[in-house]
Amino acid sequence: MSLTRRNILTGAAAAALASQLPVRVALAQGGDKVVRIAMPMDFTKVYTFVTAEYNQGQRDYITMMNQRGGMGGYTIAIDISDHANDQPRAIEAYERAKSQGAVLVDPLSTPVARALTPRALEDKINMVTAFSGRSDAADGTVFPYVFPLSPNYWTQAGLLIEYFKQQDGGSLDGKTICFVHIDTPFGKEPLPVLEALAAKEGFKLQAFPYTPPGNDQSAIWPQVRRARPDWTMFWGAGVGQTVALTEAARNGLDMGRVCSSVWLSESDMDVVGRDQTVGVLKFEPCVSGREPQVIQEILTEVVGAGKGAGPEDKVGTAYYNYGVMLAALMLEGVRRAAEIAPDGPVNGEWLNAGLNSITEFTAEGLIPPTTITPEDHQGGGMGRVARWNGEAFEPMTDWFSANQDVVWEEVRKYSSEFAKSGQ
């Protein structure tokens, strides 16, 4: 693993990175064919609830694939740094990665991804914006070098509404759906799709924003209770999610009719109480737990060999598996690029062709069949609904997509605005 460190991390993440530094640098500095990926992320400020586990999953998967000989003969070298959700630091990290030949960047931050989008497009450096960034980046015709590679927030909202509809006998007409969200661009992101679906399906949408970061929602949830919702969606991250769950339980809401976006994890259940949250639902982009074949292989080939990037008890958590999911998609793009042009040259355009040719990829059953095209950088918009059973998230549905007509209407509306204004 090739690491350039200007900002030293603390704790387990730093120890894991330091322990792998000499071997990976030697690999990258040898004569091998190398694909460089930069991962400037927020390890210390806002996204701390997810970054360590997500990045641990990425590193373990990449370690495993490098041990197997890389992708199409190419070794993957990664550069990890902490941008602390600070745009100047993130831009500095991006420019450093560009100067070192990186062909892909994964910042895992909505404000950072938005700030880097014009640079990535101009420089033709592929940028992954999984569960972050702009939802309209699904439109690859406008954002050719930006890849969500995952269901965006509009898709997640549309899929959850379809689940509610299925559970209520095929109709939401006359029902009330409450949407409790952090009052930020991320929290407000689903509103256009929810409003369009409310008009289409005949349900009443009531939105309840709360002040970030969300550690005080005591005034919000009694209002939700009084609204007597048929379904409640809560849309936040980190402390906002645990406080929302605590208040939902305190106000007597039926956990089986309370649902989150992707940002809900086993750690949140531990904070609120595993038994107190039984029944709560979430959107799931990949399988949780250790049963997937690829997670079993990581446990054997990486963790069991003493080469894991972090605490073993985090292997198989929701956020760890998100990291494996995205690393697998990135490396499938490398594999496809190597098939298309075995001898490169390795640059952003080379990898872009590979990413845009990913077809029906499942990462050995970890994710729904995902196809990336030059038009669709989301990958089809499939996911599923999972339920917390007190010990783990269990699937309540098969993989499916829903309301993509409404989602893509919004995608094209906002992407066309970006095409005209650059904003």
C-alpha positions in Angstrom: 0.0 0.0 0.0 1.5 3.3 -1.1 0.8 5.9 1.6 1.6 9.6 1.6 0.9 11.0 5.0 0.8 14.7 5.9 -1.8 14.2 8.5 -1.1 11.5 11.0 -4.2 9.4 12.1 -4.6 8.1 15.6 -5.8 4.9 17.0 -6.3 1.6 15.2 -6.5 3.1 11.8 -3.1 4.7 12.1 -1.6 1.6 13.5 -2.9 -0.5 10.7 -1.7 1.9 8.1 1.7 2.2 9.6 2.1 -1.6 9.8 1.4 -2.0 6.1 3.5 0.9 4.8 6.9 -0.7 4.1 5.5 -3.7 2.1 3.1 -1.6 0.0 5.7 1.0 -0.8 8.1 -1.7 -2.0 5.5 -3.1 -4.3 4.6 0.3 -5.8 8.3 1.2 -6.2 9.2 -2.0 -8.0 8.9 -2.6 -11.7 5.3 -3.8 -11.5 2.5 -2.3 -13.4 0.6 0.0 -10.9 -2.8 1.6 -10.7 -2.8 4.4 -8.2 -6.0 5.2 -6.2 -6.2 8.1 -3.7 -8.4 7.9 -0.7 -8.3 11.3 1.1 -11.1 10.9 3.6 -12.5 12.4 6.8 -11.0 10.3 9.6 -11.2 13.0 12.3 -14.1 15.4 12.1 -17.6 14.8 10.6 -17.6 11.4 8.9 -15.8 9.6 11.7 -18.9 7.4 12.3 -18.2 5.6 9.0 -14.8 6.3 7.6 -12.6 3.9 9.6 -14.8 0.9 9.0 -15.5 1.8 5.3 -11.8 2.3 4.6 -10.8 -0.9 6.5 -13.1 -2.9 4.2 -11.5 -1.2 1.2 -8.0 -1.9 2.3 -8.6 -5.5 3.2 -10.2 -6.2 -0.2 -7.4 -4.5 -2.0 -4.8 -6.4 0.0 -6.5 -9.7 -0.9 -6.6 -8.9 -4.6 -3.0 -7.7 -4.6 -1.9 -10.9 -2.9 -3.7 -12.9 -5.7 -1.6 -11.1 -8.3 -3.6 -7.8 -8.7 -6.1 -7.1 -11.4 -5.2 -8.0 -15.0 -1.5 -7.9 -14.0 -1.8 -4.5 -12.3 -0.9 -3.9 -8.7 -3.2 -1.5 -6.8 -1.3 1.2 -4.9 -3.4 3.4 -2.6 -2.7 6.7 -0.9 -4.7 7.5 2.2 -4.9 10.8 4.0 -7.2 12.7 6.3 -8.9 15.8 4.8 -11.0 16.2 8.0 -14.0 17.3 5.7 -12.0 20.5 5.0 -12.2 21.6 1.4 -8.7 23.3 1.2 -7.1 20.2 2.7 -9.1 17.9 0.4 -8.1 20.0 -2.7 -4.4 19.8 -1.6 -4.7 16.0 -1.3 -6.4 15.8 -4.7 -3.7 17.8 -6.4 -1.0 15.8 -4.7 -2.7 12.6 -5.9 -3.0 14.0 -9.4 0.7 14.8 -9.5 1.5 11.3 -8.4 -0.5 9.7 -11.2 -3.7 8.7 -9.4 -6.4 7.7 -11.8 -9.2 7.5 -9.2 -10.1 9.4 -6.0 -12.6 8.5 -3.3 -13.2 11.3 -0.8 -16.3 9.9 1.0 -17.7 13.3 1.8 -20.6 15.3 0.1 -19.1 18.8 0.5 -15.6 17.6 -0.6 -17.0 15.6 -3.6 -19.0 18.7 -4.7 -15.9 20.8 -4.4 -13.8 18.4 -6.4 -16.3 17.6 -9.2 -15.2 20.4 -11.5 -11.5 19.5 -11.1 -12.2 15.8 -11.7 -14.1 16.5 -14.8 -11.4 18.9 -16.2 -8.5 16.6 -15.2 -10.3 13.4 -16.3 -9.6 11.7 -13.0 -12.3 9.3 -12.0 -14.0 10.2 -8.7 -16.1 7.8 -6.7 -19.0 9.4 -4.7 -20.7 6.4 -3.1 -23.5 7.5 -0.7 -22.2 11.0 -1.0 -21.8 13.9 -3.4 -24.4 14.8 -6.0 -27.4 12.5 -6.8 -27.5 13.9 -10.3 -24.0 12.5 -10.9 -25.8 9.3 -11.9 -26.0 11.0 -15.3 -22.7 9.9 -16.9 -23.4 12.0 -20.0 -22.9 15.2 -17.9 -20.6 13.7 -15.2 -18.4 11.4 -17.2 -15.7 11.1 -14.5 -17.9 11.0 -11.5 -19.1 7.6 -10.3 -21.6 7.1 -7.5 -21.4 3.3 -8.2 -24.3 2.9 -5.8 -27.9 3.9 -5.3 -28.1 7.6 -4.7 -30.4 9.2 -2.1 -33.2 9.8 -4.6 -33.1 6.1 -5.5 -33.0 5.1 -1.8 -36.1 7.2 -1.0 -37.9 5.9 -4.1 -37.2 2.3 -3.1 -38.4 2.8 0.5 -41.6 4.4 -0.6 -42.3 1.4 -2.9 -41.6 -0.9 0.1 -44.1 1.0 2.2 -46.6 0.7 -0.6 -46.1 -3.0 -0.9 -46.5 -3.5 2.8 -49.8 -1.5 2.8 -51.5 -3.6 0.2 -50.4 -1.7 -2.9 -51.6 1.8 -2.1 -50.4 4.7 0.0 -53.4 6.9 -0.9 -54.4 8.9 2.2 -51.5 7.7 4.3 -49.1 10.0 6.2 -45.4 9.7 5.9 -43.1 11.7 8.1 -39.6 12.6 7.0 -37.3 13.6 9.8 -34.0 14.9 8.5 -30.9 16.8 9.3 -31.2 20.4 8.0 -28.3 20.2 5.5 -28.1 19.6 1.7 -27.6 15.9 2.4 -30.7 15.8 4.7 -32.9 17.7 2.2 -31.7 15.7 -0.8 -34.6 13.2 -1.0 -37.3 15.9 -0.8 -37.8 16.5 -4.5 -38.4 12.7 -5.1 -40.6 12.4 -2.0 -42.7 15.3 -3.0 -43.1 14.0 -6.5 -44.1 10.5 -5.2 -46.5 12.1 -2.7 -48.3 13.7 -5.6 -48.2 10.5 -7.6 -49.2 8.1 -4.8 -51.6 10.3 -2.9 -49.9 10.2 0.5 -49.3 13.2 2.8 -45.7 14.1 3.3 -44.7 15.9 6.5 -41.0 17.0 6.8 -39.3 17.7 10.1 -35.8 19.2 9.8 -33.5 19.3 12.8 -30.4 21.4 13.4 -27.1 19.7 12.8 -25.5 17.6 14.1 -28.7 16.4 15.6 -27.9 15.8 19.2 -31.1 17.6 20.3 -34.3 16.4 18.6 -36.5 16.4 21.7 -38.9 19.0 20.2 -39.2 17.2 16.8 -40.4 13.7 17.8 -43.5 14.6 19.8 -44.7 16.5 16.7 -44.0 13.3 14.7 -46.0 11.3 17.2 -48.9 13.7 17.1 -48.9 13.4 13.2 -49.8 9.7 13.7 -47.7 8.6 10.7 -48.2 5.4 8.9 -44.5 5.4 8.1 -41.6 7.4 9.3 -38.3 8.0 7.5 -35.3 9.4 9.3 -32.4 10.8 7.4 -29.2 11.7 9.2 -25.8 10.3 10.1 -23.8 9.6 13.2 -25.2 11.1 16.4 -28.2 12.3 14.5 -29.2 8.7 13.8 -28.8 7.4 17.3 -30.7 10.4 18.8 -33.5 9.9 16.2 -33.8 6.3 17.1 -33.8 7.1 20.8 -36.5 9.7 20.4 -38.6 7.5 18.1 -38.6 4.8 20.8 -39.3 7.2 23.6 -42.3 8.6 21.7 -43.7 5.1 21.2 -43.4 4.8 17.4 -43.7 1.3 16.0 -40.1 0.4 15.1 -41.4 -1.8 12.3 -42.6 1.4 10.5 -39.5 3.5 11.1 -36.9 3.4 8.3 -33.5 4.9 7.5 -31.3 5.5 4.5 -28.0 3.5 4.3 -26.6 5.4 7.3 -27.5 3.0 10.0 -25.1 0.5 11.5 -24.6 -2.0 14.3 -22.7 0.6 16.2 -25.8 2.8 16.2 -27.8 -0.2 17.6 -25.2 -0.6 20.4 -25.5 3.1 21.4 -29.3 3.1 21.5 -29.7 -0.5 22.8 -29.9 -3.6 20.6 -33.2 -4.7 22.1 -34.8 -1.2 22.0 -34.4 -0.9 18.3 -35.7 -4.3 17.2 -37.8 -3.9 14.0 -36.2 -0.7 12.7 -35.7 -0.8 8.9 -33.0 0.5 6.6 -32.0 0.7 2.9 -29.3 -1.9 2.3 -27.0 -1.6 -0.7 -25.1 -4.8 0.0 -25.3 -7.8 2.2 -24.3 -7.2 5.9 -22.5 -9.7 8.1 -19.9 -12.3 7.4 -21.8 -14.8 5.3 -20.9 -13.5 1.8 -18.2 -15.5 0.1 -15.9 -12.5 -0.4 -16.0 -11.7 3.4 -15.2 -15.3 4.2 -12.2 -15.1 1.8 -11.0 -11.9 3.4 -11.2 -13.5 6.9 -9.1 -16.4 5.6 -6.6 -14.8 3.3 -6.1 -11.4 5.0 -7.3 -11.3 8.6 -6.3 -14.8 9.3 -2.9 -14.1 7.9 -2.4 -11.2 10.3 -2.7 -8.6 7.5 -6.0 -7.0 8.3 -6.3 -3.3 8.2 -8.2 -2.8 11.5 -10.1 -4.5 14.3 -11.2 -8.0 13.4 -14.6 -7.5 15.1 -15.4 -4.8 12.5 -15.2 -7.3 9.6 -18.7 -7.9 8.3 -20.3 -4.8 9.8 -22.6 -2.8 7.5 -20.0 0.0 6.9 -17.1 -2.4 6.5 -19.0 -4.2 3.8 -19.8 -0.9 2.1 -16.1 -0.4 1.8 -15.6 -3.9 0.4 -18.5 -3.2 -2.0 -16.9 -0.1 -3.4 -13.3 -1.5 -3.5 -14.7 -4.5 -5.5 -16.4 -2.2 -8.0 -13.3 0.0 -8.4 -11.1 -3.0 -9.0 -13.6 -4.6 -11.3 -13.2 -1.4 -13.3 -9.4 -1.9 -13.3 -9.8 -5.5 -14.4 -12.1 -4.5 -17.3 -9.7 -1.7 -18.3 -6.8 -4.2 -18.4 -8.9 -6.4 -20.6 -9.8 -3.6 -23.0 -6.2 -2.2 -23.1 -3.7 -4.6 -21.5 -0.8 -2.3 -21.9 -2.5 0.9 -20.9 -1.5 3.7 -20.9 -2.8 3.8 -17.3 -4.6 7.1 -17.0 -8.0 8.4 -16.2 -9.4 7.7 -19.6 -8.1 4.1 -19.5 -9.8 3.4 -16.1 -12.9 5.3 -17.2 -13.4 2.8 -20.1 -13.1 0.0 -17.6 -15.6 1.4 -15.1 -18.1 2.1 -17.9 -18.0 -1.5 -19.0 -18.8 -3.2 -15.6 -21.6 -5.6 -16.4 -23.8 -7.6 -14.0 -21.1 -7.6 -11.3 -22.1 -9.0 -7.9 -18.8 -9.3 -6.0 -19.5 -13.0 -5.4 -23.0 -12.2 -4.1 -22.2 -9.3 -1.9 -24.1 -6.7 -4.0 -27.0 -6.8 -6.5 -26.1 -7.3 -10.1 -24.6 -3.9 -11.1 -24.0 -2.6 -14.6 -22.3 0.7 -15.2 -22.7 2.4 -18.6 -21.6 5.8 -20.0 -25.1 7.0 -19.4 -25.8 5.4 -15.9 -23.1 5.8 -13.3 -25.4 4.7 -10.5 -25.4 1.1 -11.7 -29.1 0.3 -12.0 -30.4 1.6 -8.6 -31.0 -1.8 -7.0 -31.1 -2.3 -3.2 -33.2 -4.0 -0.6 -34.8 -3.3 2.8 -33.4 -4.9 5.9 -34.7 -5.2 9.4 -32.8 -5.1 12.7 -33.6 -8.3 14.6 -31.6 -7.4 17.8 -28.4 -9.0 16.5 -28.1 -8.2 12.9 -29.8 -6.7 9.8 -31.8 -9.3 8.1 -33.2 -8.8 4.5 -37.0 -8.3 4.2 -36.9 -8.2 0.4 -34.9 -9.4 -2.5 -32.9 -6.9 -4.5 -35.1 -4.6 -6.5 -35.3 -1.1 -7.9 -38.3 1.2 -7.9 -39.6 4.6 -9.1 -36.6 5.0 -11.4 -38.7 7.1 -13.8 -39.2 9.7 -11.0 -35.6 9.4 -9.9 -34.2 9.9 -13.4 -36.6 12.9 -14.1 -34.9 14.6 -11.1 -31.4 13.4 -12.2 -31.8 14.9 -15.7 -33.4 18.1 -14.3 -30.4 18.9 -12.1 -27.7 17.5 -14.3 -28.9 19.7 -17.1 -28.7 22.7 -14.8 -25.1 21.7 -14.0 -24.3 21.3 -17.7 -25.5 24.9 -18.2 -24.1 26.6 -15.2 -21.4 24.3 -13.8 -23.1 24.4 -10.4 
